[in-house]
Amino acid sequence: MTIDRNFPIGEPVLEVKNISLRFGGVKAITDSSFSVLKHEIKAIIGPNGAGKSSLLNCINGIYQPQEGSIAFKGEVLEKITPNLIAQKGISRTFQNLALFKRMSVLDNILVGRRLHMNSNFMQVAFQLPKARAEEKENLAKCEEIVDFLEIADIKNTPVGKLPYGLQKKVELGRALATEADFLMLDEPMAGMNVEEKREMCRFILKVNDELGTTMVLIEHDMGVVMDISDNVVVLDYGKIIADGPPNEVRANQEVIDAYLGVSHD
């Protein structure tokens, strides 16, 4: 698949250099390095337990690697937290849905505007002009996202009543509400049927093409990875064994062996 985009791929925006992560005596990531270019879609793949989510957790500030460095837009990220990372323009979705099931679609997306809410408790409680103006602005932004994701017909529906595929789209919407220009998606199509995956692929490409968002995604469906990714990183037992265009990675013997469980003498 040829990806047409309004935003050409640029220089590295994220640089992961020689990071290692251990939990006691267990090595989750070992001396791993890769970069993500501005506006590209980068996939991270590998067998179960390869360290993919741990790698995102290091970038996201959930884990602190024992060795190596992570730089975003030229700034080395040190002693970071998920909240600080969000403020720098990196947003994240997770394997398991973390939506508020009794809240509406629109209200769930509004949660993503928390970083853009500056009014204090008293201003909100008494609905002072600053709080009202901020609320109006945030609501308008979320309405734009609802339209962008083509879910206006369900915006007032409690999320818990929606099918799984639509719930994943709402989670994407909440991530977009942060206005981050770097988005990490952890298995965004896990548990979806073929039609739902096709729909999610369409919106991932739409976010990348129309908003210019740089994206990193973990995905197990190799058909999806090969279709929508610009470059692919392959992890096996916490080590990067391949990093390159999809066609090159697909033909890499180490990658084939890792997925088939084959070893060579």
Number of C-alpha atoms within 10 A of each C-alpha: 7 8 11 10 16 11 16 11 16 11 12 17 18 21 20 20 16 16 20 22 23 15 10 6 6 8 14 20 27 19 15 19 18 17 18 23 18 21 25 26 24 26 29 25 25 23 17 12 13 20 24 26 19 18 23 21 16 22 26 21 19 16 18 20 23 12 15 16 19 21 17 20 13 11 11 13 16 11 9 15 17 18 14 14 19 18 15 14 14 23 26 25 19 16 15 11 14 12 19 14 16 13 15 20 30 24 19 24 28 21 17 21 20 11 13 15 12 12 18 10 10 10 14 16 10 10 14 12 12 14 20 15 13 16 19 11 14 21 17 13 18 26 19 14 21 23 12 15 17 13 18 16 9 15 20 13 17 17 23 15 12 15 11 18 19 19 19 25 23 26 22 25 23 27 22 24 26 25 21 18 18 25 24 23 22 21 19 26 25 17 12 16 11 10 10 18 18 13 14 21 18 12 18 19 20 16 19 23 19 13 16 20 23 25 26 22 25 25 20 18 13 11 9 15 22 18 13 19 22 20 22 25 22 22 25 21 18 22 20 21 18 20 20 16 16 21 12 12 20 16 10 14 12 18 21 13 12 18 12 10 9 11 8 5 2
